[in-house]
Amino acid sequence: MSLPEVTQRRAPAARGLVVLMVPLMLVLFISNLDQTIVATALPSIGRDLGDLAGASWIATSYLLTSAVTTLIFGKLGDMYGRKRIFQFSIVVFLAGSVLCGTAHSLLWLVLFRGLQGVGGGGLNSLVMAIIGDLIPPRQRSKYQALLGIVATLALIAGPFLGGLFSDELSWRWIFYLHIPIGIVALGIVATRLHLPRSARPTGRVDVWGGLLATVFTTGVMLFTTWGGTRHAWSSPLILGLIGGSVLTLIAYLVVEHRAAEPITPLHLFRSSVFNIAAVQFLIATLVLFVAMLYVPLFLQTVQHKTAFTAGLYVIPMLLGLVAATAVAGPLIARNGRYKPYPIIGAVLTGGAMWVISRVDGQTSAIALIVPLVIAGAGIGLFVQVSLLAGQNAAAHRDLGVATGTLNFFKSIGGAFGAALFGAILTARLTTTTQVDAFRTVFWWTVPFMALSLVLALVVQEKPLSDEMKEVAEGKTEVPEY
């Protein structure tokens, strides 16, 4: 048996990379902006459409479809070329945005948000996979750090723009805002982005895998959204959703094991580095969501601050995240080593969340902001390294599915963070004071970070390469398009 042929590509020149980063940053900005700008405007949308109670489905439908297409579009990019799937994702996202802006009932808005999520699910994972196509692993951290800064700034801008448009213009403009930005990005992608076309024969799309992934994700989203709020965790409906999700996951693994072109190649999980990166991505997102959701809620219910003031406390944490990724990216690129950063991140985040778990009604602003900044910095180190290490552990032919799988773990982490800790808060509120209930919520993030610390210590670091080698498996050089 002959060894696979190894071909090498040159990364684009620095000037060319700057041009190519523009559409990637624009796409990442609007996809992340959408999450917080819509959440801020939900009350206004619900009142305008006459269904305030059902407004949460506007967010849920997007999360559901985007989580599934994160997996599917990553695989399709590997099979058919990332550029065309990326263009398709942008077009679907923009079409969904236009339709959302024109919706005149909650039902149609929920359906159009689901369509928008189909495109949105492909944007984040494909942007990161495209970076993997363009830039060698060792230098990749600098550019991923830049994209991380853009994404975080979008999360910060969302609440301000959402409130501004809802109060001064119309909530419909939060969707129309995406259109000019997306069109500019689409034009640059079409004319300037040149990626290697897939060199392997395109097999059949894994339809059964896609269906089972949809059913599993639906079940997880529903029981994490409804459990402990609309329905008790012990209710037949919630237990049925949990049991159905477990059975669907088992069926999904069986189908993926047998599929010729699986959406989630199970050989990815033979790598302990990839497994640990996925779990750390999940935990980091879980803790991030706990801080983003329950610190403002604590400030409103215990310290009686306004919703606007409470929301401002999230900004220092996100700025800490930005600063950590901005510092770690160039350092990783300089020496090609990344193992110390999750260790530091676990210590920083775990320690900061323990401090936050000591808050009470008299805790000063500075006493809360400082640990939030430190927690954000620690989480930033996790997010930066988890994606980088997970991509680096996968073969280039699986770059899309590896990135999609990591982003899927990120989505599940956010859902579990919101639901699991909401259940903890609800349970404690029935037996203790508000302050102690919130303390318990924040304290339970510490064991998760302790687990992340153990994983960071035992993981075997795979050094990052400065070369862009691709296994061609006996095929000719891959053309660009």
Stockholm file with secondary structure:
# STOCKHOLM 1.0

chainA/1-481         MSLPEVTQRRAPAARGLVVLMVPLMLVLFISNLDQTIVATALPSIGRDLGDLAGASWIATSYLLTSAVTTLIFGKLGDMYGRKRIFQFSIVVFLAGSVLCGTAHSLLWLVLFRGLQGVGGGGLNSLVMAIIGDLIPPRQRSKYQALLGIVATLALIAGPFLGGLFSDELSWRWIFYLHIPIGIVALGIVATRLHLPRSARPTGRVDVWGGLLATVFTTGVMLFTTWGGTRHAWSSPLILGLIGGSVLTLIAYLVVEHRAAEPITPLHLFRSSVFNIAAVQFLIATLVLFVAMLYVPLFLQTVQHKTAFTAGLYVIPMLLGLVAATAVAGPLIARNGRYKPYPIIGAVLTGGAMWVISRVDGQTSAIALIVPLVIAGAGIGLFVQVSLLAGQNAAAHRDLGVATGTLNFFKSIGGAFGAALFGAILTARLTTTTQVDAFRTVFWWTVPFMALSLVLALVVQEKPLSDEMKEVAEGKTEVPEY
#=GR chainA/1-481 SS CCCCCEEECCCCCHHHHHHHHHHHHHHHHHHHHHHHHHHHHHHHHHHHHTCSGGGHHHHHHHHHHHHHHHHHHHHHHHHHCHHHHHHHHHHHHHHHHHHHHHCCSHHHHHHHHHHHHHHHHHHHHHHHHHHHHHSCHHHHHHHHHHHHHHHHHHHHHHHHHHHHHHHHSCTTHHHHTHHHHHHHHHHHHHHHCCCBCCCSCCCCCCHHHHHHHHHHHHHHHHHHHHBTTTBCTTSHHHHHHHHHHHHHHHHHHHHHHHCSSCSSCGGGGGCHHHHHHHHHHHHHHHHHHHHHHHHHHHHHHTSCCCHHHHHHTHHHHHHHHHHHHHHHHHHHHHHCCCTHHHHHHHHHHHHHHHHHTTCCTTCCHHHHHHHHHHHHHHHHHHHHHHHHHHHHHSCGGGHHHHHHHHHHHHHHHHHHHHHHHHHHHHHHHTTSCHHHHHHHHHHTHHHHHHHHHHHHHHCCCCCCCSSCEEECTTCCCCCBC
#=GC SS_cons         CCCCCEEECCCCCHHHHHHHHHHHHHHHHHHHHHHHHHHHHHHHHHHHHTCSGGGHHHHHHHHHHHHHHHHHHHHHHHHHCHHHHHHHHHHHHHHHHHHHHHCCSHHHHHHHHHHHHHHHHHHHHHHHHHHHHHSCHHHHHHHHHHHHHHHHHHHHHHHHHHHHHHHHSCTTHHHHTHHHHHHHHHHHHHHHCCCBCCCSCCCCCCHHHHHHHHHHHHHHHHHHHHBTTTBCTTSHHHHHHHHHHHHHHHHHHHHHHHCSSCSSCGGGGGCHHHHHHHHHHHHHHHHHHHHHHHHHHHHHHTSCCCHHHHHHTHHHHHHHHHHHHHHHHHHHHHHCCCTHHHHHHHHHHHHHHHHHTTCCTTCCHHHHHHHHHHHHHHHHHHHHHHHHHHHHHSCGGGHHHHHHHHHHHHHHHHHHHHHHHHHHHHHHHTTSCHHHHHHHHHHTHHHHHHHHHHHHHHCCCCCCCSSCEEECTTCCCCCBC
//
